[in-house]
Amino acid sequence: MAHRRDKPHHPFGSGDRQTAGARPSPARRAFGGRLGNAVLILGLPVFTAYLFFAVRFNEGAVFPTPRADLDAFVAALSPRPSDVGLYAGWLALQAALQQFGPGRRVLGSPLPNGQRLPYRMNGWFALATTAAVIVGLHLTAIVPLRTIHDRFGGLLTVSTGAAFLLGGFLYAYGRRYDGRSALRSGSFIHDFWMGTSHNPRLPWSSDGFDLKLFCEARPGLLLWIAINSSFAFVQFETYGFVSIPMALVWVFQLVYVADYFANEPAILTTMDIKHERFGFMLAFGDLVWVPMTYSLQAHYLVHNAHSLPLWAAVAVVALNVTGYAVFRTVNLQKHRFREDPDRCRIWNRKAEYIQTDNGGPLLVSGFWGWSRHFNYVGDILMAVSWSLPCGFASALPYFYPAYFAALLVHRERRDHAICAAKYGAAWQAYCRRVPYRIVPGLY
């Protein structure tokens, strides 16, 4: 599948650090306990498949229509052996690039136990190599680019199965190799959803192959761009051109992912890497939700190839650039502050912060003095700019910004409860200093 964040938003991040026998944390209660976890585990794959049905077999309508082709949808979800082989090959390629590709070695932020794990940063190499492999397979007709479009349903089913298999492996891994009982609640459903291990690693090298970083950073993000490219190619084959709306969506989302790789070490300071357990929640979000739902706008545009006036295209680009500038600047301010709080300068002034007794300092300079989560403003602006090229004939392409805005508000509330419990009086002082949650003067 947030947050969030110096990386493409993870859809289900929680920051849950539940201890065995303790009162349920705000993050755990936010998911509705065991019943809520079970609903999410079973419901998210169904909902993801429904989005595929709506965009491909229901004429892009949100609700089923009399013209919906349910039989074709069910048939499309049935995987072929070639779908399994294609997805397995994709995972193998990305794992090999992550582990053996050239890249600098970076130490992560101190974990709760004080340990700093080593990571290899080679995202740009993986992006360029993956693009070369895709082009080569297409030109040699071994795997034509339109294959992803044509076999989308089968790949959706296979990737969902892979997320369940990985979730089971992670549950067993944590119980077998991670001795910290604080990472287990005693509920199978909750522990399967959240995970039972913090940084599961496979001993493929002296550093170990970090499963969480790999899933967060590689197969889903790069598949998202490959899916968009396949959709753009099918539109070209069908109509003889790539529409301006399709080009805008493709470029916006490619830049988003490329920017993540350009600032790849920043992920090591995020909640996902520092505090989240790795279980089905993150596995499904990374492997399925991100590539299969974040590509919804491009999916819609494949067979809705409308034009866009020049003024509208310029306005959408301006909105995206503004959102990106806010997103990147705000996150970089926090990233640089986390690296060295006492020497960090923001807007040519020494960074101000509130010291806490139970954790790191709370930044109150720059955009972080405007609101507690001003980075979310950039996220929302970009999300809207990804959907506007689709026009207004259907509400379906606007699922992402609507879902994302609700997610961010919900996440901010959960983060607030967790931080209030952790920092106590320091958090109260911080909230008085920075009263707005996301949008200054509004919320």
Beta strands, then each sheet from edge to edge (+ up, - down):
strand 1: 104-107
strand 2: 118-121
strand 3: 201-202
strand 4: 209-210
strand 5: 345-346
strand 6: 349-350
strand 7: 353-354
strand 8: 362-363
sheet 1: 1+ 2-
sheet 2: 3+ 4-
sheet 3: 5+ 6-
sheet 4: 7+ 8-
end
